[in-house]
Amino acid sequence: MIHFARFFTNFPDLRVYFKGAEKFTAEDVKKSERFEKQGQRILLACHLCANVYDNDDVIRGYIRETVNRHRQYKMDPALWEAFWTVWTGYLESAGCLNDEQRAAWMQLGKDFNTECQVHLKNLNLPFVQ
């Protein structure tokens, strides 16, 4: 599971994107079924991205659908790329990431972000150039 307790401790400014949990402590997060489920969804999403990365149509469709689902949160568009630093940091903290794997995840994240920004621009939403 994504360790949201670590996330909430290291990135407290991002709590605003988790309605109803803005004031959660790391201990609150550890006990939360909501964050356990969210962690599972993120693991599944990352696994899916890695497995369809070579299929351009599928990965682009998945990225666009992900952006569409997150529109309601009015996220800072820079977060689409920042996520991958958080993700690789989590994997490193779990002791299961070497330099080659880190580089591969970061390349996936760079490509993911590029498509996010293109899609945001096409939707006339804020984007990062």
N, CA, C and O atoms as CSV, one atom per row, in Angstrom:
chain,resi,resn,atom,element,x,y,z
A,1,MET,N,N,0.840,-1.186,0.000
A,1,MET,CA,C,0.000,0.000,0.000
A,1,MET,C,C,0.882,1.245,0.000
A,1,MET,O,O,1.922,1.278,0.658
A,2,ILE,N,N,0.466,2.254,-0.732
A,2,ILE,CA,C,1.162,3.534,-0.690
A,2,ILE,C,C,1.083,4.033,0.748
A,2,ILE,O,O,0.012,4.037,1.354
A,3,HIS,N,N,2.175,4.436,1.265
A,3,HIS,CA,C,2.223,4.866,2.660
A,3,HIS,C,C,1.809,6.328,2.753
A,3,HIS,O,O,2.652,7.225,2.721
A,4,PHE,N,N,0.501,6.563,2.868
A,4,PHE,CA,C,-0.008,7.924,2.910
A,4,PHE,C,C,0.416,8.648,4.171
A,4,PHE,O,O,0.443,9.879,4.196
A,5,ALA,N,N,0.750,7.906,5.221
A,5,ALA,CA,C,1.242,8.569,6.427
A,5,ALA,C,C,2.526,9.321,6.095
A,5,ALA,O,O,2.710,10.458,6.530
A,6,ARG,N,N,3.402,8.701,5.338
A,6,ARG,CA,C,4.644,9.343,4.886
A,6,ARG,C,C,4.310,10.533,3.981
A,6,ARG,O,O,4.915,11.598,4.098
A,7,PHE,N,N,3.360,10.344,3.095
A,7,PHE,CA,C,2.924,11.398,2.176
A,7,PHE,C,C,2.407,12.602,2.955
A,7,PHE,O,O,2.794,13.735,2.673
A,8,PHE,N,N,1.536,12.365,3.929
A,8,PHE,CA,C,0.949,13.457,4.696
A,8,PHE,C,C,1.994,14.154,5.558
A,8,PHE,O,O,1.864,15.344,5.846
A,9,THR,N,N,3.017,13.434,5.969
A,9,THR,CA,C,4.092,14.023,6.764
A,9,THR,C,C,5.037,14.844,5.892
A,9,THR,O,O,5.410,15.958,6.261
A,10,ASN,N,N,5.423,14.307,4.744
A,10,ASN,CA,C,6.426,14.954,3.888
A,10,ASN,C,C,5.854,16.007,2.942
A,10,ASN,O,O,6.589,16.881,2.482
A,11,PHE,N,N,4.572,15.939,2.650
A,11,PHE,CA,C,3.947,16.868,1.698
A,11,PHE,C,C,2.640,17.420,2.269
A,11,PHE,O,O,1.586,17.253,1.656
A,12,PRO,N,N,2.690,18.074,3.429
A,12,PRO,CA,C,1.453,18.515,4.082
A,12,PRO,C,C,0.635,19.507,3.255
A,12,PRO,O,O,-0.582,19.588,3.420
A,13,ASP,N,N,1.283,20.259,2.371
A,13,ASP,CA,C,0.559,21.231,1.549
A,13,ASP,C,C,-0.384,20.566,0.548
A,13,ASP,O,O,-1.274,21.220,0.004
A,14,LEU,N,N,-0.191,19.272,0.305
A,14,LEU,CA,C,-1.053,18.566,-0.650
A,14,LEU,C,C,-2.297,17.962,0.003
A,14,LEU,O,O,-3.139,17.379,-0.679
A,15,ARG,N,N,-2.406,18.103,1.308
A,15,ARG,CA,C,-3.582,17.577,2.011
A,15,ARG,C,C,-4.878,18.205,1.509
A,15,ARG,O,O,-5.943,17.597,1.616
A,16,VAL,N,N,-4.796,19.406,0.968
A,16,VAL,CA,C,-6.003,20.102,0.496
A,16,VAL,C,C,-6.730,19.312,-0.586
A,16,VAL,O,O,-7.917,19.535,-0.820
A,17,TYR,N,N,-6.036,18.396,-1.244
A,17,TYR,CA,C,-6.657,17.602,-2.306
A,17,TYR,C,C,-7.396,16.381,-1.762
A,17,TYR,O,O,-7.951,15.596,-2.532
A,18,PHE,N,N,-7.405,16.218,-0.443
A,18,PHE,CA,C,-8.062,15.069,0.181
A,18,PHE,C,C,-9.156,15.593,1.114
A,18,PHE,O,O,-8.988,15.656,2.332
A,19,LYS,N,N,-10.288,15.970,0.495
A,19,LYS,CA,C,-11.408,16.562,1.232
A,19,LYS,C,C,-11.766,15.723,2.453
A,19,LYS,O,O,-11.896,14.500,2.384
A,20,GLY,N,N,-11.920,16.422,3.567
A,20,GLY,CA,C,-12.289,15.762,4.806
A,20,GLY,C,C,-11.107,15.212,5.574
A,20,GLY,O,O,-11.262,14.768,6.712
A,21,ALA,N,N,-9.928,15.232,4.971
A,21,ALA,CA,C,-8.737,14.699,5.641
A,21,ALA,C,C,-7.629,15.750,5.732
A,21,ALA,O,O,-6.473,15.418,5.992
A,22,GLU,N,N,-7.979,16.988,5.520
A,22,GLU,CA,C,-6.982,18.054,5.485
A,22,GLU,C,C,-6.190,18.171,6.779
A,22,GLU,O,O,-5.036,18.598,6.769
A,23,LYS,N,N,-6.811,17.790,7.898
A,23,LYS,CA,C,-6.146,17.915,9.199
A,23,LYS,C,C,-5.726,16.562,9.765
A,23,LYS,O,O,-5.372,16.462,10.940
A,24,PHE,N,N,-5.765,15.541,8.949
A,24,PHE,CA,C,-5.347,14.216,9.400
A,24,PHE,C,C,-3.872,14.228,9.789
A,24,PHE,O,O,-3.042,14.880,9.157
A,25,THR,N,N,-3.582,13.491,10.840
A,25,THR,CA,C,-2.187,13.243,11.210
A,25,THR,C,C,-1.744,11.950,10.533
A,25,THR,O,O,-2.557,11.231,9.951
A,26,ALA,N,N,-0.461,11.667,10.614
A,26,ALA,CA,C,0.051,10.413,10.064
A,26,ALA,C,C,-0.654,9.222,10.717
A,26,ALA,O,O,-0.943,8.228,10.051
A,27,GLU,N,N,-0.924,9.320,12.001
A,27,GLU,CA,C,-1.609,8.228,12.704
A,27,GLU,C,C,-3.048,8.063,12.217
A,27,GLU,O,O,-3.532,6.939,12.091
A,28,ASP,N,N,-3.727,9.162,11.946
A,28,ASP,CA,C,-5.088,9.097,11.401
A,28,ASP,C,C,-5.082,8.379,10.058
A,28,ASP,O,O,-5.942,7.544,9.779
A,29,VAL,N,N,-4.112,8.713,9.243
A,29,VAL,CA,C,-4.005,8.114,7.908
A,29,VAL,C,C,-3.775,6.613,8.019
A,29,VAL,O,O,-4.378,5.833,7.282
A,30,LYS,N,N,-2.907,6.206,8.935
A,30,LYS,CA,C,-2.591,4.779,9.102
A,30,LYS,C,C,-3.832,3.959,9.460
A,30,LYS,O,O,-3.924,2.783,9.111
A,31,LYS,N,N,-4.780,4.581,10.153
A,31,LYS,CA,C,-5.990,3.880,10.594
A,31,LYS,C,C,-7.149,4.005,9.606
A,31,LYS,O,O,-8.225,3.459,9.846
A,32,SER,N,N,-6.941,4.709,8.514
A,32,SER,CA,C,-8.027,5.055,7.606
A,32,SER,C,C,-8.242,4.011,6.509
A,32,SER,O,O,-7.334,3.701,5.739
A,33,GLU,N,N,-9.447,3.485,6.457
A,33,GLU,CA,C,-9.813,2.568,5.373
A,33,GLU,C,C,-9.787,3.301,4.027
A,33,GLU,O,O,-9.410,2.732,3.003
A,34,ARG,N,N,-10.188,4.549,4.050
A,34,ARG,CA,C,-10.172,5.368,2.828
A,34,ARG,C,C,-8.773,5.400,2.215
A,34,ARG,O,O,-8.624,5.205,1.009
A,35,PHE,N,N,-7.758,5.641,3.024
A,35,PHE,CA,C,-6.402,5.740,2.490
A,35,PHE,C,C,-5.810,4.374,2.166
A,35,PHE,O,O,-4.938,4.264,1.304
A,36,GLU,N,N,-6.269,3.354,2.838
A,36,GLU,CA,C,-5.855,2.002,2.454
A,36,GLU,C,C,-6.355,1.700,1.044
A,36,GLU,O,O,-5.611,1.183,0.210
A,37,LYS,N,N,-7.618,2.025,0.785
A,37,LYS,CA,C,-8.196,1.799,-0.550
A,37,LYS,C,C,-7.533,2.688,-1.595
A,37,LYS,O,O,-7.262,2.237,-2.708
A,38,GLN,N,N,-7.271,3.942,-1.250
A,38,GLN,CA,C,-6.613,4.853,-2.185
A,38,GLN,C,C,-5.223,4.332,-2.544
A,38,GLN,O,O,-4.803,4.401,-3.699
A,39,GLY,N,N,-4.528,3.822,-1.561
A,39,GLY,CA,C,-3.208,3.243,-1.821
A,39,GLY,C,C,-3.285,2.081,-2.793
A,39,GLY,O,O,-2.436,1.950,-3.675
A,40,GLN,N,N,-4.287,1.245,-2.640
A,40,GLN,CA,C,-4.468,0.122,-3.560
A,40,GLN,C,C,-4.772,0.609,-4.973
A,40,GLN,O,O,-4.282,0.047,-5.952
A,41,ARG,N,N,-5.586,1.663,-5.069
A,41,ARG,CA,C,-5.894,2.216,-6.398
A,41,ARG,C,C,-4.641,2.779,-7.071
A,41,ARG,O,O,-4.454,2.616,-8.277
A,42,ILE,N,N,-3.795,3.431,-6.301
A,42,ILE,CA,C,-2.566,3.989,-6.876
A,42,ILE,C,C,-1.616,2.876,-7.299
A,42,ILE,O,O,-1.003,2.954,-8.364
A,43,LEU,N,N,-1.492,1.849,-6.478
A,43,LEU,CA,C,-0.654,0.707,-6.870
A,43,LEU,C,C,-1.146,0.097,-8.173
A,43,LEU,O,O,-0.351,-0.205,-9.063
A,44,LEU,N,N,-2.443,-0.079,-8.283
A,44,LEU,CA,C,-3.023,-0.639,-9.500
A,44,LEU,C,C,-2.764,0.282,-10.692
A,44,LEU,O,O,-2.403,-0.186,-11.772
A,45,ALA,N,N,-2.945,1.581,-10.500
A,45,ALA,CA,C,-2.725,2.545,-11.587
A,45,ALA,C,C,-1.277,2.516,-12.062
A,45,ALA,O,O,-1.019,2.530,-13.266
A,46,CYS,N,N,-0.341,2.478,-11.136
A,46,CYS,CA,C,1.081,2.451,-11.518
A,46,CYS,C,C,1.420,1.141,-12.218
A,46,CYS,O,O,2.160,1.134,-13.201
A,47,HIS,N,N,0.888,0.047,-11.721
A,47,HIS,CA,C,1.103,-1.258,-12.355
A,47,HIS,C,C,0.544,-1.244,-13.781
A,47,HIS,O,O,1.192,-1.713,-14.716
A,48,LEU,N,N,-0.658,-0.705,-13.931
A,48,LEU,CA,C,-1.279,-0.627,-15.251
A,48,LEU,C,C,-0.426,0.229,-16.194
A,48,LEU,O,O,-0.169,-0.168,-17.331
A,49,CYS,N,N,0.006,1.388,-15.729
A,49,CYS,CA,C,0.837,2.266,-16.575
A,49,CYS,C,C,2.098,1.552,-17.039
A,49,CYS,O,O,2.464,1.630,-18.211
A,50,ALA,N,N,2.756,0.864,-16.129
A,50,ALA,CA,C,3.988,0.158,-16.491
A,50,ALA,C,C,3.715,-0.933,-17.520
A,50,ALA,O,O,4.533,-1.178,-18.406
A,51,ASN,N,N,2.571,-1.580,-17.399
A,51,ASN,CA,C,2.270,-2.700,-18.287
A,51,ASN,C,C,1.720,-2.297,-19.649
A,51,ASN,O,O,1.791,-3.083,-20.594
A,52,VAL,N,N,1.177,-1.097,-19.769
A,52,VAL,CA,C,0.652,-0.657,-21.070
A,52,VAL,C,C,1.488,0.471,-21.673
A,52,VAL,O,O,1.121,1.036,-22.703
A,53,TYR,N,N,2.590,0.794,-21.042
A,53,TYR,CA,C,3.440,1.911,-21.457
A,53,TYR,C,C,3.849,1.826,-22.925
A,53,TYR,O,O,3.940,2.850,-23.601
A,54,ASP,N,N,4.092,0.639,-23.413
A,54,ASP,CA,C,4.526,0.460,-24.803
A,54,ASP,C,C,3.380,0.514,-25.812
A,54,ASP,O,O,3.624,0.515,-27.019
A,55,ASN,N,N,2.153,0.557,-25.342
A,55,ASN,CA,C,0.993,0.646,-26.224
A,55,ASN,C,C,0.497,2.094,-26.200
A,55,ASN,O,O,-0.280,2.483,-25.328
A,56,ASP,N,N,0.957,2.874,-27.165
A,56,ASP,CA,C,0.727,4.320,-27.163
A,56,ASP,C,C,-0.748,4.696,-27.039
A,56,ASP,O,O,-1.089,5.571,-26.243
A,57,ASP,N,N,-1.613,4.064,-27.794
A,57,ASP,CA,C,-3.036,4.410,-27.749
A,57,ASP,C,C,-3.641,4.131,-26.376
A,57,ASP,O,O,-4.432,4.925,-25.866
A,58,VAL,N,N,-3.269,3.013,-25.787
A,58,VAL,CA,C,-3.839,2.633,-24.491
A,58,VAL,C,C,-3.316,3.544,-23.388
A,58,VAL,O,O,-4.099,4.027,-22.570
A,59,ILE,N,N,-2.016,3.787,-23.348
A,59,ILE,CA,C,-1.472,4.627,-22.275
A,59,ILE,C,C,-2.000,6.053,-22.388
A,59,ILE,O,O,-2.333,6.673,-21.378
A,60,ARG,N,N,-2.078,6.578,-23.609
A,60,ARG,CA,C,-2.615,7.937,-23.776
A,60,ARG,C,C,-4.088,7.998,-23.352
A,60,ARG,O,O,-4.507,8.951,-22.695
A,61,GLY,N,N,-4.855,7.000,-23.724
A,61,GLY,CA,C,-6.258,6.954,-23.310
A,61,GLY,C,C,-6.400,6.879,-21.806
A,61,GLY,O,O,-7.257,7.546,-21.225
A,62,TYR,N,N,-5.567,6.073,-21.171
A,62,TYR,CA,C,-5.617,5.947,-19.718
A,62,TYR,C,C,-5.234,7.266,-19.045
A,62,TYR,O,O,-5.875,7.684,-18.080
A,63,ILE,N,N,-4.199,7.911,-19.551
A,63,ILE,CA,C,-3.766,9.186,-18.976
A,63,ILE,C,C,-4.866,10.231,-19.106
A,63,ILE,O,O,-5.165,10.940,-18.146
A,64,ARG,N,N,-5.462,10.329,-20.270
A,64,ARG,CA,C,-6.530,11.312,-20.480
A,64,ARG,C,C,-7.718,11.045,-19.560
A,64,ARG,O,O,-8.299,11.971,-18.996
A,65,GLU,N,N,-8.067,9.784,-19.418
A,65,GLU,CA,C,-9.181,9.419,-18.539
A,65,GLU,C,C,-8.831,9.767,-17.092
A,65,GLU,O,O,-9.695,10.216,-16.338
A,66,THR,N,N,-7.588,9.568,-16.706
A,66,THR,CA,C,-7.148,9.907,-15.353
A,66,THR,C,C,-7.253,11.414,-15.121
A,66,THR,O,O,-7.742,11.851,-14.080
A,67,VAL,N,N,-6.799,12.199,-16.082
A,67,VAL,CA,C,-6.930,13.658,-15.979
A,67,VAL,C,C,-8.407,14.041,-15.871
A,67,VAL,O,O,-8.770,14.871,-15.037
A,68,ASN,N,N,-9.245,13.452,-16.692
A,68,ASN,CA,C,-10.682,13.763,-16.655
A,68,ASN,C,C,-11.280,13.481,-15.279
A,68,ASN,O,O,-12.086,14.263,-14.776
A,69,ARG,N,N,-10.884,12.363,-14.672
A,69,ARG,CA,C,-11.410,12.006,-13.348
A,69,ARG,C,C,-10.942,12.971,-12.265
A,69,ARG,O,O,-11.619,13.144,-11.252
A,70,HIS,N,N,-9.790,13.600,-12.473
A,70,HIS,CA,C,-9.224,14.489,-11.465
A,70,HIS,C,C,-9.567,15.965,-11.685
A,70,HIS,O,O,-9.171,16.812,-10.884
A,71,ARG,N,N,-10.286,16.281,-12.743
A,71,ARG,CA,C,-10.628,17.685,-13.037
A,71,ARG,C,C,-11.341,18.356,-11.875
A,71,ARG,O,O,-11.094,19.525,-11.578
A,72,GLN,N,N,-12.218,17.619,-11.224
A,72,GLN,CA,C,-13.021,18.193,-10.146
A,72,GLN,C,C,-12.176,18.708,-8.981
A,72,GLN,O,O,-12.637,19.549,-8.209
A,73,TYR,N,N,-10.950,18.215,-8.848
A,73,TYR,CA,C,-10.092,18.611,-7.730
A,73,TYR,C,C,-9.297,19.879,-8.012
A,73,TYR,O,O,-8.654,20.423,-7.114
A,74,LYS,N,N,-9.338,20.355,-9.261
A,74,LYS,CA,C,-8.635,21.588,-9.647
A,74,LYS,C,C,-7.177,21.557,-9.187
A,74,LYS,O,O,-6.674,22.492,-8.564
A,75,MET,N,N,-6.530,20.456,-9.517
A,75,MET,CA,C,-5.144,20.253,-9.101
A,75,MET,C,C,-4.188,21.196,-9.821
A,75,MET,O,O,-4.412,21.581,-10.969
A,76,ASP,N,N,-3.137,21.551,-9.132
A,76,ASP,CA,C,-2.034,22.272,-9.758
A,76,ASP,C,C,-1.485,21.352,-10.848
A,76,ASP,O,O,-1.124,20.214,-10.547
A,77,PRO,N,N,-1.411,21.801,-12.096
A,77,PRO,CA,C,-0.963,20.916,-13.173
A,77,PRO,C,C,0.465,20.393,-12.999
A,77,PRO,O,O,0.828,19.388,-13.610
A,78,ALA,N,N,1.267,21.051,-12.186
A,78,ALA,CA,C,2.634,20.573,-11.930
A,78,ALA,C,C,2.642,19.274,-11.130
A,78,ALA,O,O,3.644,18.560,-11.115
A,79,LEU,N,N,1.536,18.969,-10.469
A,79,LEU,CA,C,1.484,17.756,-9.643
A,79,LEU,C,C,1.509,16.475,-10.465
A,79,LEU,O,O,1.870,15.416,-9.951
A,80,TRP,N,N,1.127,16.561,-11.745
A,80,TRP,CA,C,1.142,15.347,-12.568
A,80,TRP,C,C,2.557,14.794,-12.693
A,80,TRP,O,O,2.748,13.578,-12.710
A,81,GLU,N,N,3.541,15.670,-12.778
A,81,GLU,CA,C,4.924,15.200,-12.830
A,81,GLU,C,C,5.470,14.935,-11.428
A,81,GLU,O,O,6.210,13.974,-11.217
A,82,ALA,N,N,5.104,15.783,-10.478
A,82,ALA,CA,C,5.608,15.642,-9.113
A,82,ALA,C,C,5.230,14.296,-8.499
A,82,ALA,O,O,5.971,13.762,-7.673
A,83,PHE,N,N,4.086,13.745,-8.894
A,83,PHE,CA,C,3.664,12.454,-8.343
A,83,PHE,C,C,4.752,11.405,-8.469
A,83,PHE,O,O,4.960,10.613,-7.549
A,84,TRP,N,N,5.447,11.388,-9.595
A,84,TRP,CA,C,6.413,10.319,-9.858
A,84,TRP,C,C,7.630,10.409,-8.949
A,84,TRP,O,O,8.272,9.395,-8.673
A,85,THR,N,N,7.955,11.605,-8.481
A,85,THR,CA,C,9.020,11.749,-7.489
A,85,THR,C,C,8.555,11.179,-6.157
A,85,THR,O,O,9.319,10.511,-5.460
A,86,VAL,N,N,7.305,11.443,-5.807
A,86,VAL,CA,C,6.732,10.883,-4.584
A,86,VAL,C,C,6.682,9.357,-4.688
A,86,VAL,O,O,7.041,8.657,-3.742
A,87,TRP,N,N,6.241,8.851,-5.825
A,87,TRP,CA,C,6.130,7.408,-6.056
A,87,TRP,C,C,7.489,6.727,-5.921
A,87,TRP,O,O,7.613,5.725,-5.216
A,88,THR,N,N,8.510,7.263,-6.593
A,88,THR,CA,C,9.829,6.628,-6.513
A,88,THR,C,C,10.416,6.777,-5.109
A,88,THR,O,O,11.147,5.900,-4.649
A,89,GLY,N,N,10.104,7.868,-4.434
A,89,GLY,CA,C,10.537,8.018,-3.043
A,89,GLY,C,C,9.924,6.955,-2.154
A,89,GLY,O,O,10.588,6.405,-1.275
A,90,TYR,N,N,8.653,6.671,-2.388
A,90,TYR,CA,C,7.987,5.599,-1.644
A,90,TYR,C,C,8.664,4.260,-1.915
A,90,TYR,O,O,8.953,3.509,-0.983
A,91,LEU,N,N,8.917,3.960,-3.184
A,91,LEU,CA,C,9.564,2.690,-3.523
A,91,LEU,C,C,10.956,2.600,-2.907
A,91,LEU,O,O,11.357,1.537,-2.432
A,92,GLU,N,N,11.684,3.693,-2.912
A,92,GLU,CA,C,13.015,3.706,-2.288
A,92,GLU,C,C,12.916,3.457,-0.793
A,92,GLU,O,O,13.714,2.709,-0.229
A,93,SER,N,N,11.936,4.083,-0.149
A,93,SER,CA,C,11.779,3.909,1.298
A,93,SER,C,C,11.416,2.474,1.655
A,93,SER,O,O,11.706,2.006,2.757
A,94,ALA,N,N,10.780,1.779,0.714
A,94,ALA,CA,C,10.428,0.371,0.927
A,94,ALA,C,C,11.603,-0.546,0.585
A,94,ALA,O,O,11.529,-1.760,0.774
A,95,GLY,N,N,12.689,0.048,0.079
A,95,GLY,CA,C,13.893,-0.725,-0.223
A,95,GLY,C,C,13.783,-1.583,-1.460
A,95,GLY,O,O,14.439,-2.620,-1.555
A,96,CYS,N,N,12.966,-1.171,-2.409
A,96,CYS,CA,C,12.766,-2.020,-3.589
A,96,CYS,C,C,12.925,-1.247,-4.893
A,96,CYS,O,O,12.110,-1.385,-5.806
A,97,LEU,N,N,13.984,-0.428,-4.979
A,97,LEU,CA,C,14.181,0.351,-6.191
A,97,LEU,C,C,15.674,0.558,-6.421
A,97,LEU,O,O,16.384,1.079,-5.560
A,98,ASN,N,N,16.134,0.141,-7.597
A,98,ASN,CA,C,17.527,0.410,-7.947
A,98,ASN,C,C,17.577,1.591,-8.918
A,98,ASN,O,O,16.537,2.112,-9.320
A,99,ASP,N,N,18.778,2.006,-9.290
A,99,ASP,CA,C,18.932,3.190,-10.147
A,99,ASP,C,C,18.264,3.018,-11.505
A,99,ASP,O,O,17.641,3.948,-12.018
A,100,GLU,N,N,18.394,1.835,-12.083
A,100,GLU,CA,C,17.784,1.578,-13.396
A,100,GLU,C,C,16.256,1.649,-13.315
A,100,GLU,O,O,15.606,2.226,-14.187
A,101,GLN,N,N,15.701,1.067,-12.274
A,101,GLN,CA,C,14.252,1.100,-12.089
A,101,GLN,C,C,13.763,2.523,-11.831
A,101,GLN,O,O,12.726,2.940,-12.348
A,102,ARG,N,N,14.520,3.255,-11.032
A,102,ARG,CA,C,14.156,4.649,-10.753
A,102,ARG,C,C,14.118,5.445,-12.063
A,102,ARG,O,O,13.169,6.189,-12.314
A,103,ALA,N,N,15.140,5.286,-12.883
A,103,ALA,CA,C,15.198,6.000,-14.165
A,103,ALA,C,C,14.014,5.624,-15.053
A,103,ALA,O,O,13.440,6.483,-15.723
A,104,ALA,N,N,13.649,4.344,-15.056
A,104,ALA,CA,C,12.514,3.894,-15.878
A,104,ALA,C,C,11.207,4.513,-15.379
A,104,ALA,O,O,10.400,4.987,-16.179
A,105,TRP,N,N,10.995,4.510,-14.055
A,105,TRP,CA,C,9.777,5.117,-13.508
A,105,TRP,C,C,9.735,6.613,-13.807
A,105,TRP,O,O,8.681,7.154,-14.140
A,106,MET,N,N,10.877,7.277,-13.690
A,106,MET,CA,C,10.907,8.718,-13.940
A,106,MET,C,C,10.664,9.036,-15.414
A,106,MET,O,O,10.056,10.058,-15.733
A,107,GLN,N,N,11.134,8.173,-16.314
A,107,GLN,CA,C,10.844,8.382,-17.737
A,107,GLN,C,C,9.356,8.188,-18.005
A,107,GLN,O,O,8.740,8.960,-18.741
A,108,LEU,N,N,8.788,7.153,-17.402
A,108,LEU,CA,C,7.346,6.948,-17.535
A,108,LEU,C,C,6.614,8.183,-17.010
A,108,LEU,O,O,5.671,8.667,-17.636
A,109,GLY,N,N,7.056,8.685,-15.860
A,109,GLY,CA,C,6.430,9.865,-15.276
A,109,GLY,C,C,6.551,11.094,-16.157
A,109,GLY,O,O,5.613,11.885,-16.267
A,110,LYS,N,N,7.703,11.252,-16.781
A,110,LYS,CA,C,7.906,12.385,-17.696
A,110,LYS,C,C,6.942,12.290,-18.876
A,110,LYS,O,O,6.312,13.278,-19.254
A,111,ASP,N,N,6.834,11.103,-19.448
A,111,ASP,CA,C,5.919,10.898,-20.575
A,111,ASP,C,C,4.460,11.040,-20.140
A,111,ASP,O,O,3.642,11.607,-20.864
A,112,PHE,N,N,4.145,10.526,-18.961
A,112,PHE,CA,C,2.798,10.651,-18.401
A,112,PHE,C,C,2.444,12.131,-18.265
A,112,PHE,O,O,1.373,12.567,-18.687
A,113,ASN,N,N,3.354,12.889,-17.673
A,113,ASN,CA,C,3.131,14.317,-17.481
A,113,ASN,C,C,2.957,15.048,-18.808
A,113,ASN,O,O,2.081,15.904,-18.934
A,114,THR,N,N,3.777,14.721,-19.788
A,114,THR,CA,C,3.671,15.378,-21.093
A,114,THR,C,C,2.274,15.207,-21.667
A,114,THR,O,O,1.674,16.164,-22.156
A,115,GLU,N,N,1.761,13.986,-21.605
A,115,GLU,CA,C,0.410,13.739,-22.123
A,115,GLU,C,C,-0.638,14.447,-21.277
A,115,GLU,O,O,-1.622,14.956,-21.816
A,116,CYS,N,N,-0.446,14.489,-19.964
A,116,CYS,CA,C,-1.375,15.226,-19.099
A,116,CYS,C,C,-1.451,16.687,-19.510
A,116,CYS,O,O,-2.540,17.250,-19.621
A,117,GLN,N,N,-0.302,17.298,-19.734
A,117,GLN,CA,C,-0.267,18.725,-20.070
A,117,GLN,C,C,-0.910,18.991,-21.429
A,117,GLN,O,O,-1.618,19.984,-21.595
A,118,VAL,N,N,-0.670,18.117,-22.392
A,118,VAL,CA,C,-1.310,18.249,-23.708
A,118,VAL,C,C,-2.828,18.162,-23.551
A,118,VAL,O,O,-3.572,18.960,-24.123
A,119,HIS,N,N,-3.269,17.185,-22.772
A,119,HIS,CA,C,-4.714,17.003,-22.587
A,119,HIS,C,C,-5.325,18.194,-21.848
A,119,HIS,O,O,-6.394,18.675,-22.224
A,120,LEU,N,N,-4.655,18.669,-20.802
A,120,LEU,CA,C,-5.153,19.839,-20.079
A,120,LEU,C,C,-5.270,21.043,-21.008
A,120,LEU,O,O,-6.264,21.768,-20.971
A,121,LYS,N,N,-4.261,21.252,-21.833
A,121,LYS,CA,C,-4.285,22.366,-22.792
A,121,LYS,C,C,-5.464,22.216,-23.749
A,121,LYS,O,O,-6.175,23.184,-24.022
A,122,ASN,N,N,-5.669,21.004,-24.255
A,122,ASN,CA,C,-6.783,20.751,-25.178
A,122,ASN,C,C,-8.144,20.965,-24.523
A,122,ASN,O,O,-9.128,21.264,-25.200
A,123,LEU,N,N,-8.191,20.809,-23.209
A,123,LEU,CA,C,-9.431,21.035,-22.455
A,123,LEU,C,C,-9.590,22.494,-22.023
A,123,LEU,O,O,-10.549,22.849,-21.337
A,124,ASN,N,N,-8.638,23.333,-22.435
A,124,ASN,CA,C,-8.621,24.744,-22.017
A,124,ASN,C,C,-8.539,24.900,-20.506
A,124,ASN,O,O,-9.164,25.786,-19.922
A,125,LEU,N,N,-7.757,24.024,-19.884
A,125,LEU,CA,C,-7.513,24.080,-18.447
A,125,LEU,C,C,-6.071,24.519,-18.214
A,125,LEU,O,O,-5.245,24.442,-19.124
A,126,PRO,N,N,-5.762,24.981,-17.000
A,126,PRO,CA,C,-4.371,25.345,-16.717
A,126,PRO,C,C,-3.442,24.162,-16.976
A,126,PRO,O,O,-3.764,23.016,-16.660
A,127,PHE,N,N,-2.289,24.465,-17.556
A,127,PHE,CA,C,-1.301,23.428,-17.854
A,127,PHE,C,C,0.089,24.018,-17.714
A,127,PHE,O,O,0.257,25.236,-17.659
A,128,VAL,N,N,1.083,23.146,-17.656
A,128,VAL,CA,C,2.484,23.549,-17.566
A,128,VAL,C,C,3.111,23.354,-18.928
A,128,VAL,O,O,2.956,22.302,-19.547
A,129,GLN,N,N,3.826,24.377,-19.398
A,129,GLN,CA,C,4.488,24.263,-20.711
A,129,GLN,C,C,5.850,23.631,-20.580
A,129,GLN,O,O,6.549,23.456,-21.578
